[in-house]
Amino acid sequence: MVQDSMKLSMNFDLEESSSRLPKHQNVDICIACGNCLAGCPYNAKNSTDKNYLASAIQAGCIVKTECEVQYVVKNPYETGHEGGVGGKRRWLVFLNEIDCIKADFVILSAGVLGTTAILFKSQMRGLKLSESLGSGFSCNGNTVAYLAGSSGPLHAYGLDKKQLSKTPIQARPGPSISSSYTSSLGFTIQSAVLPTAYPYMLFKGIVTYGWPTGYWFFDGVIDKLKHLIGSKSSQAMVLAAMGHDKSDGKIILDKETDKICFSPPHDPLLVRKIEAFQKITKKLGGILFMSNYRSTSVHLLGGCNASSDFSDGVCNPNGQIFDAEAPGLVHQGLYVCDASLIPCSVGVNPSLTIAAAAEHVSKHLVKDTLSYKSKNCIDFASKVVDQNPYTEIHNNLKSREKSYVFVKEIMRGYVGGMPCTAFLRIRINLQNENSCDDRNSVMRKSCSTLKGKVGGYVVLRAIEKDKLHVIDGEIDMFEVDYKTPYTQYMHYRLLLATASGPRYIFEGKKIMNPYLFALYSWRETTTLYVTFKKLDGNFTGKAGLNLKGELRISTIELLKSIVSLEGNRKGRFIYLFSLNLLRTYILQIPQESHKKYTLTDSYNNSYPASTFYEIKTEDGYTISCRQWNCSQSGWKFKEEKHPVLLLNGHSTESFCLPTEPNDLIRTLLAEGHEIWLLQPRVHVSNPSNNFTIEDIGRYDIPAVMGKICEFHGPSMKVHVVAHCVGGLSIHIALMGGHISATQIASLCCTNSSMFFKLTTLATVKMWLPLVPMSMALLGKNKILLLLETSKASLGHRLLMCIARWLPRYERCTCSECEVFAGVFGNAFWHQNITPTMHLWLNKQSTTKLPMAAFPHLRKICKSGFIVDSKGNNSYLIHPERMALSTLYISGGRSILVTPETSFLANKYMKLHQPGFRHERVVVDGFGHSDLLIGEESPKEVFPHILSHIKLSEEGKNIVMIPKEKKGSKDALDWATDPYPGYGGSESCWFSLLVVVFSVLVLVFMLLSSFI
């Protein structure tokens, strides 16, 4: 169906039937008021809202007013996220730093300066555009002048309603442009009527070419006074010349202020236009006001010029924007459709030219849309269009806006050792606030989560010289992890884009942990632990760069953030924020519980079969061990490898984990190693009531080494992997001469060595008389039963009660875990292990705690290195007995044993055994036993152990030392730990307060037991 031609001019037809047009397209007739330039107040102008937009709305288009598009970016989730109606979307159109609209096709029609500014801002966020952006700017040869003080009947002032009633239509000024003069010199001059809405001295305030000169200011003052007293003022009019300029202007964007600047094009006809204006002024009389330093334009063109080549233009002839990364190709679905694509001045009023260009672009846009529809099987026509869809959407948006609070946050710090600053604007969503009852919300397990969206930018000059803009950001101000029910997190997730193209993931957490109530709340709520990753070109999440750091918000910036809160729910936001802090730090209400997880017996069915052995030690005690070999497990390998001996920590299992699909035993079996797991007198299956750590090194380890030699002969070497107390024991066995280093193929220790450095809290516990008092409470039975269902004596129950009240960094809803952490300190970060692992560890594995060795362990902890049961340094004096290759692994997020343990051991071995290979690894994010039982241990920790064993199997234990290399021992002796991340889970300056607090709690509990 061929539609009637669209009217683009004003309606002068007195007989025009409004019945031919839809209701929303009705226009009245022109009454010649002369106010056209300010918008027709009588609905007689056939503007775009009466033609193009009216037709679009009639076809189902939704027009949202009071919006200003800021920039457009490619949807990073185009291939993975649903984009609302129509499925996946190619573009994100941002209305501000936070709100965006998803679309497959985006048509930019914001005018020359508006469209160019949008593309410049989009380019800053990674959109690849032609270098011609902003070039080819033209003013259409415009020069605007103001003729005032004429005595002639110019009739160039618009009329208000009172004047209209007194003036016949023949004497009215008429449309804004009613006369035109074309010069043979190559330009056209048109007269224009000044609307009543414009101030009378608008043009007179400009420093001008004057004709006659010297009187423009006084003339303006006199004319204004005449107007105020109602006297008949002199006539005036606007003169506008248009022609051709060089179209060599330039539009640029100031990156600091985000404002458009431009240099005007050169106008070779400017002098002739001025002469023509002066001649007109002489004939009509009056004074000429005109800019004396550049042309003044009302018809801007160019900036996003159309061209057949991307090197000369921004768009192709069809309005599609060139993709600078792929010369000759375009950004699919992104169009320019306004005056900015016209590459030169047209010499006349350009409105019809712009309309013709828009019609041309629209024709190709329709073809592109239909092609995309058929290719992606999208049926646009089948969608039901509401006759008035905008009203509902508008009302929803208005209602949501009432529930928003805006927060500005500026954080500074270092990421990867490089200075970094984050300027963030956060919109917190409070729309679900009514679901939280004020009277009961304090004691409930869940309340308003205070989630929101984040905009802004990050400055990290060492990585990108330009700003890293947030194109997708989320924040959860009180996120809960079911693994850590007492801890809450402020979680930031930002996707950053830069002008150079790469995109980055900026993820940060503020960890709010109720350790010692609210004493650390200030530091925790103002410190953001950041991970900064660079994404690959496909945005698959694979990081090409991975940096860590900390950002902090200062006191002044925090006060500024509070003062600058925006929105009509500021009080509600402050209340909910304070309420969550109260619940986290003071009331300490858990958000989740481990009790909802259960274990089944099915996990044992798939575990590799093993052989159980009981072994009699030299001192007559019976211990046990388990053996796994490849033939039993179904693996066959051509080459026989050295067996691996695994030594657990104190009373806990770290290697044989039935609930985990990839524990270290399964991993080593897959590599072809025979496995031996020692279960010494500290193990729950063989708990001793009277032993020391020294007994394990002197009797248990030599006994299991003898058992291995029975199978493989005395010349067989063994790889040893030891954890915590197991690491202390193997060093006592070696340095005490109970086994020989020639029997060891390699040694790997996790969070243990011949040194043993604890965190501040653990050290304080060892220095306090807690261990002697615990031994007194235990009495003759030194084995503490941990299960809640176990029957225990009064002393045992009192000890468990005290242990539950002793401070620890992470609290838990599991009673057994609380007791174990109270005795030792937290052995792992709960976030790193699975719920099933946590349940199995506390309910089935660590059911007993042999505490007879605690006095000896206390002496080792206080000394900081291995000593005998009497506290004497009997082992470090024999470094010659450590002639073997070593690997020491520490967790980077200290919770019990610090990375100083591995640093000192590695330094000791390199000093005294430089001929062997010695390595040290610090694994970020891990604490103590979670190095071996963590969910991510197979990816982050086990490869280091396997690599160390593999190098030993290949005979690469020996290191050649050049003769000319001197002073290496002195250099090592003065070296410091390159990993500064250790120091305990608490600040060292707080040690005294921790001591006082611990003593007070202990005294209180003891007094309560006797009352």
Secondary structure, 3 states (H helix, E strand, C coil): CCCCCCCCCECCCCCCCHHHCCHHHCCCCCCCCCCHHHCCCCCCECCCCCCHHHHHHHCCCCCCCCCCCCEEEECCCCCCCCCCCCCCCCEEEECCCCCEEEECCEEECCHHHHHHHHHHHHHHCCCCCCCCCCEEEECCCCEEEEEEEECCCCCCECCCHHHHHHCCHHHCCCCCCCEEEEECCCEEEEEECECCCCCCCCCCCCCECCCCCCCHHHHHHHHHHHHHHCCCCCEEEEEEEECCCCCCEEEEEECCCCEEEEECCCCCCHHHHHHHHHHHHHHHCCEEEEECCCCCCCCCECCCCECCCCCCCCECCCCEEECCCCCCCEEEEEEECCHHHCCCCCCCCCHHHHHHHHHHHHHHHHHHHHHHHHHHCCCCCCCCCCCCHHHHHHHHHHHHHCCEEEEEEEEEEEECCEEEEEEEEEEEECCCHHHCCCCCCCCCCCCCCCEEEEEEEEECCCCCCCCEEEEEEEEEEEEEECCEEEEEEEEEEEEEECCCCCEEEEEEEEEECCCCCCCCHHHHHHEEEEEEEEECCCCCCCEEEEEEEEEECCHHHHHHHHHCCECCCHHHHHHHHHHHHHHHHHCCCCCCCHHHCCCCHHHHCCCCCCEEEEEECCCCCEEEEEEECHHHHCCCCCCCCCCEEEECCCCCCCCCCCCCCCCHHHHHHHCCCCEEEEECCCCCCCCCCCCCHHHHHHHHHHHHHHHHHHHHCCCCCEEEEEECHHHHHHHHHHHCCCCCHHHEEEEEEECCCCECCECHHHHHHHHCCHHHHHHHHHCCCCEEECCCCCCCCHHHHHHHHHHHHCCCCCCCCCHHHHHHHHHHCCCCCHHHCCHHHHHHHHHHHCCEEECCCHHHHHHHHHHCECCCCCCCCCCCCCHHHCCCCEEEEEECCCCCECCHHHHHHHHHHHHHCCCECEEEEEECCCCCCHHHHCCCHHHHCHHHHHHHHHHHHCCCCECCCCCCCCCHHHHHHHCCCCCCCCCCCCCHHHHHHHHHHHHHHHHHHHHHHHC
